[in-house]
Amino acid sequence: MPLTESNLPGAGIGDSDPAHAPVFIVGTSRSGSTLLRIIVDSHPDFACPPETGVPSACAQLARVWSTVDHAGTGDRWMPGKQADLAPRAVAGIRAAVDDVMSGYLRSQNKTRWCDKSLDAYQYIDILSQVYPDAKFILLTRHVMDVVASGVEICPWGLHRFGYDPFVAQYPGNSVAAITAYWIAVMNSCAEFEAEYPDKCHRVRYEDLVTSPEATIAGIFGFLGAEQVPGIAETCFQTPHEHDGPGDEKLWFTSKVHDESVGRGVVVPVAAVPPPMQKAANELLTRFGYRLIDSEWNAGTGPVDPRADAEQDTRADTSDSGEISAVVRAIRERIGSLSEAEHEEIARRWPAVTCLNFVVRAPGGQGAQLVWDVPAAAAADGLADAEASDKLSFFIANPATWMSILRGESNPITAVTSGRLRCVNPREPNALGADETHALGTLLGLTSMPVARHRVPVG
């Protein structure tokens, strides 16, 4: 019997029946897609396996159908060309996928399936043709947070997670490579959303982790599914298949948290080429995020990357025992220097007018103290003060500060790794060599004198 739409295996699943329509999560890697996957998978109606590659499988089958149907004509579907598929091709592709997914649904005792594959953005138009009633969750995250997470998960060089083609385009620049990848994915999402707004529901990672219940309720409302209060907590007690690609860190997490929001403040904006920065900012504006510009790296406290979030970059003067101990240790170390040593530091690095030491806990609690060059002649050479535009900031958590003070961590290594942030208002995109050398001398960490001028020979 020939294959037709009426007798295909699994026909009807996802075709004109919203109660069985599949769901596709589309977004970049390192944007919380695995977290969203286990949340959806915890719903009594939805089964969401690890990354299946269904989108690329649909594209490959579309290529086969097009090649055979247009053999000899020179007019066939090519990668990147989202041509309309013939009805026979649509029916055949859907039959192949439904045959697999219907079996999976039976094994999970669920009625709808959801796919979370990183390549979905490349084939989103094909998915829409194969499953005209499918729903698409467009998951976004601020580009700089995506970059920070990508570099962290690939410390020895970017690979996997969809990065490889972009690494080849921007060798030696991980920031540009991941940013280019983010732009490609977000452009695809933006174009598809503009054409098919009724099929799409946009979710910001930042909203998912700061207001999980409300955000999840919005997702299930869009999908026409029953609400499950408390699913943001129970999803971590629900069994999920873990074989296959995904964020491995999630299996060692017990709750939804927002500790990773704003971590991209350490990513140097200067590493993003200007044309790429412009393209990224256009997308950031569309998706409701703060722009990346010369002020991006200047935040001293936790910075919420959402454009509509209330920002509070003031240092929190509330205290804790650990923070107080670090501030006291820094104060004692700097206060132990003689007046002459303070004056020598001021002469050696004249561009350094103030150094602000910020000790900040991961949750935002923190304290600061300021070493002011004009006060170097005073007895202790140290004064607490409000931040000003003259200050250069060194920002780190208590553990990092203590490792530096004990000599267990090199300040330069801490700065380049982002554990110690140097915010230099004179040169926002510079490493802050003068400031770092002054820091080392003030804290008694420098053993090698630094010459400021080359001495003529002969």
C-alpha positions as CSV (number, residue, x, y, z in Angstrom):
1,M,0.0,0.0,0.0
2,P,1.5,3.4,-1.0
3,L,2.1,5.9,1.8
4,T,-0.5,8.7,2.0
5,E,-1.3,11.1,4.7
6,S,-4.2,8.9,5.8
7,N,-2.3,5.7,6.3
8,L,1.1,6.8,7.5
9,P,2.3,5.3,10.8
10,G,1.6,7.8,13.6
11,A,-0.4,10.1,11.3
12,G,-2.3,12.7,13.2
13,I,0.2,13.2,15.9
14,G,1.1,16.9,15.8
15,D,-1.1,17.4,12.7
16,S,-4.3,19.5,13.4
17,D,-4.6,18.3,17.0
18,P,-3.2,20.8,19.4
19,A,-3.7,18.3,22.3
20,H,-0.9,16.2,20.7
21,A,1.2,18.9,19.0
22,P,4.9,18.6,19.7
23,V,7.0,21.3,21.3
24,F,10.4,22.5,20.2
25,I,12.8,24.4,22.5
26,V,14.9,26.7,20.4
27,G,17.9,28.7,21.7
28,T,21.6,28.7,22.2
29,S,23.6,26.3,24.3
30,R,24.5,27.6,27.8
31,S,21.1,29.3,28.0
32,G,19.3,27.0,30.4
33,S,17.8,24.7,27.8
34,T,18.6,21.6,29.9
35,L,16.9,23.1,32.9
36,L,13.8,23.9,30.8
37,R,13.9,20.4,29.4
38,I,13.7,18.7,32.8
39,I,10.9,21.1,33.8
40,V,8.8,20.2,30.8
41,D,9.7,16.6,31.1
42,S,8.3,16.6,34.7
43,H,4.8,17.6,33.4
44,P,2.4,14.6,33.4
45,D,1.6,15.2,29.7
46,F,5.1,15.9,28.2
47,A,8.0,13.6,27.5
48,C,11.2,15.5,26.7
49,P,14.2,13.2,26.1
50,P,17.9,14.3,25.8
51,E,18.9,15.9,22.6
52,T,17.6,13.7,19.8
53,G,18.8,15.5,16.7
54,V,15.2,15.4,15.3
55,P,15.6,18.8,13.6
56,S,18.7,17.7,11.6
57,A,17.1,14.4,10.9
58,C,14.1,16.2,9.4
59,A,16.4,18.3,7.3
60,Q,18.3,15.3,6.1
61,L,15.1,13.5,5.1
62,A,13.9,16.7,3.4
63,R,17.2,16.7,1.4
64,V,16.6,13.1,0.4
65,W,13.0,13.8,-0.8
66,S,14.0,16.9,-2.6
67,T,17.0,15.2,-4.3
68,V,14.8,12.3,-5.6
69,D,11.9,14.5,-6.6
70,H,14.0,17.0,-8.5
71,A,16.7,14.7,-9.9
72,G,18.0,16.1,-13.1
73,T,16.3,19.5,-12.7
74,G,19.0,21.2,-10.7
75,D,16.3,22.6,-8.4
76,R,16.6,20.8,-5.1
77,W,16.6,21.7,-1.5
78,M,20.0,22.7,-0.2
79,P,21.3,23.4,3.4
80,G,20.2,26.8,4.4
81,K,17.5,27.0,1.8
82,Q,14.1,26.7,3.5
83,A,12.1,25.9,0.4
84,D,8.5,24.6,0.7
85,L,8.4,20.9,1.0
86,A,6.0,18.8,-1.2
87,P,3.0,17.3,0.7
88,R,4.5,13.8,0.1
89,A,7.7,14.8,1.7
90,V,6.0,16.4,4.7
91,A,3.9,13.3,5.2
92,G,6.9,11.0,4.9
93,I,9.2,12.9,7.2
94,R,6.5,13.2,9.8
95,A,5.8,9.5,9.6
96,A,9.4,8.6,10.2
97,V,9.7,10.9,13.3
98,D,6.3,10.0,14.7
99,D,7.1,6.3,14.4
100,V,10.0,6.9,16.8
101,M,8.4,9.5,19.1
102,S,5.1,7.6,19.5
103,G,7.0,4.7,20.8
104,Y,8.8,6.9,23.3
105,L,5.6,8.4,24.5
106,R,4.1,5.0,25.1
107,S,7.2,4.0,27.2
108,Q,6.9,7.2,29.3
109,N,3.1,7.0,29.5
110,K,2.8,10.6,28.1
111,T,0.7,12.2,25.4
112,R,3.0,14.9,23.9
113,W,6.7,15.1,23.2
114,C,9.1,18.0,23.4
115,D,12.4,18.2,21.6
116,K,15.5,20.1,22.9
117,S,18.2,19.9,20.3
118,L,20.8,22.6,19.8
119,D,20.6,22.5,16.0
120,A,16.8,23.4,16.0
121,Y,17.5,27.0,15.0
122,Q,19.0,25.9,11.7
123,Y,15.9,24.0,10.7
124,I,13.1,25.8,12.4
125,D,11.2,26.5,9.1
126,I,11.4,22.8,8.2
127,L,10.0,21.8,11.6
128,S,7.2,24.2,11.1
129,Q,6.3,22.7,7.8
130,V,6.5,19.1,9.1
131,Y,4.5,20.0,12.2
132,P,2.3,22.9,11.3
133,D,0.6,22.9,14.8
134,A,3.9,22.6,16.7
135,K,4.7,25.1,19.4
136,F,8.1,26.8,19.7
137,I,9.6,28.0,23.0
138,L,12.3,30.6,22.1
139,L,14.7,30.6,25.0
140,T,17.0,33.6,25.3
141,R,19.9,34.6,27.6
142,H,22.1,37.7,27.5
143,V,25.0,37.2,25.1
144,M,27.7,38.0,27.7
145,D,26.3,35.5,30.2
146,V,26.3,32.9,27.4
147,V,29.9,33.7,26.6
148,A,31.0,33.5,30.2
149,S,29.2,30.1,30.6
150,G,30.7,28.8,27.4
151,V,34.2,29.7,28.3
152,E,33.8,28.2,31.7
153,I,32.5,24.9,30.3
154,C,35.3,24.8,27.7
155,P,38.4,26.0,29.6
156,W,40.9,24.4,27.2
157,G,39.4,25.6,24.0
158,L,35.8,25.9,22.6
159,H,34.3,22.7,21.2
160,R,30.9,21.1,21.1
161,F,27.8,23.1,22.1
162,G,27.5,24.3,18.5
163,Y,30.6,26.4,18.7
164,D,32.9,24.6,16.2
165,P,32.0,26.4,12.9
166,F,32.3,29.8,14.6
167,V,35.7,28.9,16.3
168,A,37.1,28.4,12.8
169,Q,35.9,31.9,11.8
170,Y,37.4,33.6,14.9
171,P,40.5,31.7,15.9
172,G,42.0,32.8,19.2
173,N,39.0,34.9,20.2
174,S,36.5,32.8,22.2
175,V,34.4,35.9,23.0
176,A,33.9,36.7,19.3
177,A,33.3,33.1,18.4
178,I,30.5,32.5,21.0
179,T,29.0,36.0,20.2
180,A,28.8,35.1,16.5
181,Y,27.1,31.8,17.4
182,W,24.7,33.6,19.7
183,I,23.8,36.1,16.9
184,A,23.2,33.3,14.4
185,V,20.8,31.5,16.7
186,M,19.0,34.7,17.9
187,N,18.6,36.0,14.3
188,S,16.9,32.7,13.4
189,C,14.6,33.0,16.4
190,A,13.8,36.6,15.7
191,E,13.0,36.0,12.0
192,F,10.8,33.0,12.8
193,E,9.0,34.8,15.6
194,A,8.3,37.8,13.3
195,E,6.7,35.5,10.7
196,Y,4.9,33.1,13.0
197,P,4.2,35.0,16.3
198,D,1.3,32.7,17.2
199,K,3.6,29.6,17.2
200,C,6.2,31.2,19.5
201,H,6.5,31.9,23.2
202,R,9.6,33.8,24.3
203,V,11.3,32.9,27.6
204,R,14.2,34.7,29.1
205,Y,16.6,32.5,31.1
206,E,16.8,35.3,33.7
207,D,13.1,35.3,34.2
208,L,13.1,31.5,34.4
209,V,15.6,31.4,37.3
210,T,14.4,34.5,39.2
211,S,10.6,33.9,38.9
212,P,10.4,30.2,38.0
213,E,6.8,29.5,38.9
214,A,5.3,32.5,37.1
215,T,7.5,31.9,34.0
216,I,6.7,28.2,33.9
217,A,3.0,28.9,34.3
218,G,3.2,31.2,31.2
219,I,4.9,28.4,29.3
220,F,2.2,25.8,30.1
221,G,-0.5,28.3,29.4
222,F,0.9,28.9,26.0
223,L,1.1,25.1,25.4
224,G,-2.5,24.7,26.5
225,A,-1.4,22.3,29.2
226,E,-2.5,21.8,32.8
227,Q,-0.7,23.9,35.4
228,V,1.5,22.1,37.9
229,P,2.3,24.3,40.9
230,G,5.6,23.6,42.5
231,I,7.1,21.9,39.4
232,A,10.2,24.1,39.7
233,E,11.1,22.2,42.8
234,T,9.7,18.8,42.1
235,C,11.4,18.5,38.7
236,F,14.7,17.8,40.6
237,Q,13.1,14.8,42.3
238,T,11.6,13.4,39.1
239,P,13.7,10.8,37.2
240,H,15.0,12.0,33.8
241,E,17.1,10.2,31.2
242,H,20.6,11.7,31.3
243,D,22.2,9.9,28.4
244,G,23.0,12.2,25.6
245,P,24.1,15.8,25.2
246,G,23.1,18.4,27.7
247,D,24.3,20.5,30.6
248,E,26.1,17.9,32.8
249,K,26.2,20.4,35.7
250,L,22.4,20.2,36.2
251,W,22.6,16.7,37.5
252,F,24.4,18.0,40.5
253,T,21.9,20.8,41.2
254,S,19.0,20.5,43.6
255,K,17.1,23.7,42.9
256,V,16.5,26.6,40.5
257,H,18.9,29.4,41.4
258,D,19.9,32.8,39.9
259,E,23.6,32.7,40.8
260,S,24.7,32.8,37.2
261,V,22.6,35.8,36.2
262,G,24.9,38.7,35.3
263,R,28.2,36.7,35.4
264,G,28.9,38.1,31.9
265,V,30.0,41.4,33.4
266,V,33.5,40.0,33.4
267,V,33.6,39.4,29.6
268,P,35.7,42.1,27.9
269,V,33.6,44.1,25.5
270,A,36.7,45.0,23.6
271,A,37.0,41.4,22.3
272,V,33.7,41.9,20.3
273,P,34.4,43.4,16.9
274,P,32.4,46.7,16.4
275,P,30.2,45.3,13.6
276,M,29.4,42.3,15.7
277,Q,28.7,44.4,18.7
278,K,26.2,46.4,16.7
279,A,24.5,43.2,15.5
280,A,24.4,41.8,19.0
281,N,22.9,45.1,20.4
282,E,20.1,45.1,17.9
283,L,19.1,41.6,19.1
284,L,19.6,42.5,22.7
285,T,17.2,45.4,22.3
286,R,14.6,43.1,20.6
287,F,14.8,40.5,23.4
288,G,14.8,43.0,26.3
289,Y,18.4,43.1,27.4
290,R,21.0,45.7,28.4
291,L,23.3,46.7,25.6
292,I,27.0,45.9,25.5
293,D,29.0,49.1,25.4
294,S,32.0,50.8,27.0
295,E,30.1,50.8,30.3
296,W,29.4,47.1,30.3
297,N,32.5,46.1,32.4
298,A,32.2,49.0,34.8
299,G,29.6,47.5,37.2
300,T,31.0,46.9,40.7
301,G,28.1,44.9,42.0
302,P,25.8,42.2,40.6
303,V,24.4,43.5,37.3
304,D,21.0,42.2,36.1
305,P,21.4,42.1,32.3
306,R,17.6,42.6,31.7
307,A,16.8,46.1,30.4
308,D,13.6,46.3,32.4
309,A,15.3,45.2,35.7
310,E,16.0,47.7,38.4
311,Q,19.7,48.2,38.6
312,D,21.5,48.8,41.9
313,T,25.3,49.0,41.4
314,R,25.9,50.7,44.8
315,A,28.2,48.7,47.1
316,D,26.1,47.1,49.8
317,T,27.5,48.3,53.2
318,S,25.8,45.4,55.1
319,D,28.4,43.2,56.7
320,S,29.2,39.5,57.5
321,G,31.9,37.9,59.4
322,E,33.8,36.6,56.4
323,I,33.6,39.9,54.5
324,S,34.7,41.8,57.7
325,A,37.7,39.5,58.1
326,V,38.8,40.1,54.5
327,V,38.4,43.9,54.7
328,R,40.3,43.9,58.0
329,A,43.1,41.8,56.5
330,I,43.4,44.2,53.5
331,R,43.3,47.2,55.8
332,E,46.1,45.8,58.0
333,R,48.2,44.9,55.1
334,I,48.0,48.3,53.5
335,G,48.3,50.1,56.9
336,S,51.5,48.3,57.7
337,L,53.3,50.2,55.0
338,S,55.3,53.3,56.0
339,E,54.5,56.8,54.9
340,A,57.5,56.7,52.6
341,E,56.3,53.5,51.0
342,H,52.9,55.1,50.3
343,E,54.5,58.1,48.7
344,E,56.8,55.9,46.6
345,I,53.8,54.0,45.2
346,A,52.1,57.3,44.4
347,R,55.3,58.5,42.5
348,R,55.8,55.2,40.7
349,W,52.2,55.0,39.4
350,P,51.1,58.6,39.1
351,A,48.0,57.7,36.9
352,V,46.6,55.6,39.8
353,T,44.7,58.2,41.9
354,C,42.6,55.8,44.0
355,L,42.2,52.1,44.4
356,N,38.9,50.8,45.7
357,F,38.9,47.3,47.2
358,V,35.5,45.7,46.9
359,V,34.8,42.4,48.8
360,R,31.6,41.0,47.5
361,A,29.9,37.8,48.4
362,P,28.1,35.8,45.6
363,G,24.7,36.9,46.9
364,G,25.5,40.6,46.6
365,Q,26.4,41.4,50.1
366,G,29.7,43.4,50.3
367,A,31.9,46.1,51.6
368,Q,34.6,48.3,50.3
369,L,37.5,50.5,51.4
370,V,39.5,53.0,49.4
371,W,43.2,53.8,49.2
372,D,43.5,57.4,48.2
373,V,46.8,58.8,46.9
374,P,46.2,62.3,48.3
375,A,45.8,60.7,51.7
376,A,49.1,58.7,51.4
377,A,50.9,61.2,53.7
378,A,48.5,60.6,56.5
379,A,49.3,58.2,59.3
380,D,47.5,55.2,58.0
381,G,47.2,56.2,54.3
382,L,43.8,54.7,54.1
383,A,40.2,56.0,54.2
384,D,36.7,54.6,53.7
385,A,34.9,56.6,51.0
386,E,32.0,56.6,48.6
387,A,32.9,55.4,45.1
388,S,33.7,58.2,42.6
389,D,34.6,58.4,38.9
390,K,38.3,58.6,39.9
391,L,38.4,55.2,41.5
392,S,39.8,52.1,40.0
393,F,38.0,49.1,41.4
394,F,39.3,45.7,42.3
395,I,36.3,43.4,42.9
396,A,36.5,39.8,44.2
397,N,34.7,37.4,46.5
398,P,36.2,36.8,50.0
399,A,37.8,33.5,49.0
400,T,39.6,35.0,46.1
401,W,40.9,37.9,48.2
402,M,42.2,35.6,50.9
403,S,43.9,33.4,48.4
404,I,45.7,36.5,47.0
405,L,46.6,37.8,50.4
406,R,48.1,34.4,51.4
407,G,50.1,34.2,48.2
408,E,48.1,31.2,46.9
409,S,46.8,33.0,43.8
410,N,48.7,35.4,41.5
411,P,46.9,38.7,41.1
412,I,47.5,38.7,37.3
413,T,46.1,35.2,37.0
414,A,43.1,36.2,39.1
415,V,42.5,39.2,36.9
416,T,42.8,37.4,33.6
417,S,40.6,34.6,34.8
418,G,37.9,37.0,35.9
419,R,38.0,36.0,39.6
420,L,39.5,39.4,40.4
421,R,38.0,42.2,38.3
422,C,39.8,45.4,37.6
423,V,37.5,48.2,36.5
424,N,39.6,51.0,35.2
425,P,37.6,54.2,34.4
426,R,40.6,55.6,32.4
427,E,40.8,52.6,30.1
428,P,37.7,50.5,30.5
429,N,38.9,47.8,28.2
430,A,42.5,47.5,29.5
431,L,43.8,44.9,31.9
432,G,44.9,47.6,34.3
433,A,48.6,46.8,34.6
434,D,49.5,49.9,36.6
435,E,46.6,49.3,39.0
436,T,47.5,45.7,39.4
437,H,51.2,46.5,40.1
438,A,50.1,49.2,42.6
439,L,47.7,46.6,44.2
440,G,50.6,44.1,44.5
441,T,52.9,46.6,46.2
442,L,50.2,47.8,48.6
443,L,49.4,44.3,49.7
444,G,53.1,43.3,50.0
445,L,52.8,40.8,47.2
446,T,55.4,42.2,44.8
447,S,58.9,40.8,45.2
448,M,60.4,42.2,42.0
449,P,60.9,46.0,41.6
450,V,59.1,47.4,38.5
451,A,61.1,49.9,36.5
452,R,59.0,52.7,35.1
453,H,61.6,54.2,32.6
454,R,64.2,52.5,30.4
455,V,67.7,53.6,31.4
456,P,69.9,54.7,28.4
457,V,72.8,52.4,27.8
458,G,76.3,53.9,27.0
